[in-house]
Amino acid sequence: MFTKRMKVCIAAGAILGVFCIVGAMIRSGFERDAFYQKPSVVEHS
């Protein structure tokens, strides 16, 4: 079912995906809370 070409394509896609994620993290400044940002809540008093 999986030919050599299919395995190479899947591996290349995985590597490119990792590079894409790392590049996006570097460009955004790689803040630790980038994935878990809490929405800013404004309290009205």
C-alpha positions in Angstrom: 0.0 0.0 0.0 2.7 2.5 1.0 5.3 2.8 -1.8 8.7 4.2 -1.3 7.5 7.5 -2.9 4.6 7.7 -0.5 6.9 7.2 2.5 9.2 9.9 1.2 6.3 12.3 0.6 4.9 11.8 4.1 8.4 12.3 5.7 9.0 15.4 3.7 5.6 16.8 4.6 6.2 16.2 8.3 9.6 17.9 8.2 8.2 20.9 6.3 5.4 21.1 8.8 7.9 21.2 11.7 9.9 24.0 10.0 6.7 25.9 9.4 5.7 25.7 13.1 9.2 26.7 14.3 9.3 29.6 11.8 6.0 30.9 13.0 7.1 30.7 16.6 10.3 32.6 15.9 8.5 35.3 13.9 5.9 35.8 16.6 8.6 36.2 19.3 8.1 32.8 20.8 6.1 33.9 23.9 5.4 31.0 26.3 1.8 32.0 26.6 1.1 32.2 22.9 -0.9 28.9 22.9 -2.7 29.6 26.2 -3.7 33.2 26.1 -6.6 34.1 28.3 -9.1 36.5 26.9 -8.7 39.9 28.5 -11.7 40.5 30.7 -12.7 44.0 31.6 -14.5 44.3 34.9 -17.3 46.9 34.9 -17.8 48.5 38.3 
